[in-house]
Amino acid sequence: MDFLKTYKGFEALDERCKYIFSVLQEKGPITKNELIDMTKIKLTTLNRSLKILLGEKLIVESEIGESTGGRKPSLYDVNKEEYYLIGLDISRIYTKIVITNLKLDIKGERLLSNEYNIDSISEIIPNAIEELAEKVHINDSYIVGIGIGIVGGFNAIPLQKELEKKFASAIFIDNGANAAVIGEYNFGMGKGKNNIAYINCGVGIRTGIISSGVLIRTINNLEDAFGHMIVEANGQKCSCGNYGCIESYVSILNITDKFIEEIKGSKALALKKNLNHINYMDVCSLAERKNEIAENIIKNSALYFGIGLANYIKLFNPELIILSGPLIQHSKLFYDKAKEIATQKCHIKDTRIKFSKGGYFEDNSIAVGACAMVIEKILN
């Protein structure tokens, strides 16, 4: 497979063509007159650029628009059938692969559990991508590039080299939370907003934020800065060595360990499951069913998370906060309680902050966001 020539074809477009393409990607299908209104490009110049984009099959004349009298106008849109993107979401407990079109509609996806050693992932993913592409009948010469949203602490260089060797493709890597917030900001629930935050609650707390349209990068581009915000000076010991970090209360591993520790000394519940096989989903499920121990642990976790979130709101003033990840997916109690605490503790009157459970792309936010990174690199 040689994807690189497809990416270079996009890269070779002049700035005007890229701009028109980006408008159509966000607003299409639209008429030529609407394009002129949005871009302020003269008709003759616009026609030249449209001819180039149509010739490269990057855009299409789609269905006919509404007539205002006389001939119905053509509608222009990004070509959703010729070109595709590959996105990877690599976490500590799974790897997800998606293939999307240029509108970021998912055409195929595959989930790999990380039962294998994460160091061997570079040997597994290239073949998994190829198999998925064949399964959904994607013409490999039209795959634009590969984006990777990856968990902190994982060395992506071996994987990058394997992908480059197998696919001769343009590859872009960022931490997963950054990938997710880029996707949501440009193509999801964050469209039209200046400040949005994405927070993923799982084995760790992963955070990405865009402020005034700019992706905020932390020291060393770490995505766990929010998770290691200290909210209790003499609190629980965290994996980072400090005490009282948000992550020490909210990590799904810590929640599970806390439940097992407390249930061992309690006769209040006869579990049908061996304690060695208990996981965070069991704790979340028991909490929803009003099990006192599980409910208290989830509420306490949400309390500390909500306090940290209130601090975050004061610092960055996000218009939208997307809460995602395994804990959010499996615990309505945690999500609702965390929102309540954050709203109470930030002490901001008339706040118009919107919360979203999962965002527009839901549990595919990181993988689809990785595809969005490829588009962003092309257009910028």
Summary of the structure (lengths in Angstrom):
residues: 380
radius of gyration: 23.2
end to end distance: 25.5
largest distance: 80.1
contacts: 1315
relative contact order: 0.13
helix: 48%
strand: 20%
